[in-house]
């Protein structure tokens, strides 16, 4: 499986710095789970953040803080490393669905298309969409940036073919009519910037800058 | 000659494998005041920043099993914990994280690879330290979500190529082991 459609560096930088709404963090974490190129880029921005902390001006801790912290360690149970997912959904998405693909509570929205809204807070929304094999995604418009990540099957539109792991970024003024490939239902995670409240920021940071 | 920095990754491995409190204390003395300083620069008040720095160090102990010196420097790992704590504190939001990759069948990551990653991280630190102050300020502002488009655009040319290639190689190796 080779991923053809990636996230721009500026978006991964915004993810690493933690300045994006929760729903965008969810779709980026899910893409990064499947895409080692974007994972390496995101982790290099984490390393940059580490360097910034390491070189940060010190602010003295209170005298008893170390003793307090050491005392707290006695009460702590060590967390076991999380196990990787063997299912259709990477673990960050499973956390929001409450399980894998079979746990999704789909609602039909017409023409065989089904959707499931995922609960996130902040100025963007996330949903899963199932388009029947060979079907078209319903017409939709959005004011801000929309990201679409394929989890199963594939779709094609004017920008090319998108299969598992591929992510598409569309600005509000882009008109695209994705059509699912025959053979398998296409399941996507879609995150849309809510209009008004977060307008402008994502399109700006999602713009492609020269690779850092 | 300046005094060489202690080997933070080796101390962290002792925390991970032996629950070594002396090693933890050394990490705390170095990193906690810097985490606190970083958070204050990001707008936190001193009391909150102090509590948060303590939480971050406690999390370091709790999640020690996940530390892999071939994947991250201690400072990198601390940054990710501090960032997530900050999001939780400021916005009361969860922070979705990518799926963890297992280390593969070997009990220990490759020593040479761990050393190379740690050295590349140290070199990144030096490269950042030698940047002109205005550019360092810009990077800092990016991490506090405080940049305009033209300022982000001026962040190109950061010395990240080496560490990115190293991380990519580490991921290839993990994927190979997982097969």
Interface residues (C-beta under 8 A of the other chain):
Chain A: X10 X13 X16 X17 X18 X19 X22 X25 X26 X28 X29 X30 X32 X33 X36 X37 X39 X40 X41 X42 X43 X44 X45 X46 X47 X48 X49 X50 X51 X52 X53 X54 X55 X56 X57 X58 X59 X60 X61 X62 X65 X66 X68 X69 X70 X72 X73 X76 X77 X78 X79 X80 X81 X82 X83 X84 X85 X90 X91 X92 X95 X96 X121 X122 X204 X205 X207 X209 X210 X212
Chain B: X21 X24 X25 X28 X29 X31 X32 X33 X34 X35 X36 X37 X38 X40 X41 X46 X49 X50 X53 X54 X57 X58 X61 X62 X63 X64 X65 X66 X71 X72 X73 X74 X75 X76 X77 X78 X79 X80 X82 X83 X84 X86 X87 X91 X92 X93 X94 X95 X96 X97 X98 X99 X100 X101 X102 X121 X124 X125 X128 X129 X139 X140 X142 X143 X144 X145 X149 X152 X153 X155 X156 X157 X158 X160 X163 X164 X165 X167 X168 X171 X172 X175
